[in-house]
Amino acid sequence: MYIKVKAFPKSKQEEIKEVAEGRFEIKVKEKAEKNLANQRIIEIVASHFKVDKKDVRIINGHHHQSKLLSINFVD
């Protein structure tokens, strides 16, 4: 499954919000440095979809606010 994410690093509170089907806005406290925000986004998405962190990958947008993520649901 693929989802589109708009990231908001350096936010005061962490939050995940579905704005449309397959589109999310995620606020994280971490800065967009040294891959910290991306790793936290992966953790939040994995927790939201109840999968392991290794089953969530950033496909596109590593250095951008808009990202494309892949979620692998294991049976």
Secondary structure as GFF3:
##gff-version 3
##sequence-region A 1 75
A	DSSP	beta_strand	2	8	.	.	.	ID=ss1
A	DSSP	beta_strand	15	20	.	.	.	ID=ss2
A	DSSP	beta_strand	23	27	.	.	.	ID=ss3
A	DSSP	alpha_helix	36	49	.	.	.	ID=ss4
A	DSSP	three_ten_helix	53	55	.	.	.	ID=ss5
A	DSSP	beta_strand	56	60	.	.	.	ID=ss6
A	DSSP	beta_strand	66	71	.	.	.	ID=ss7
###
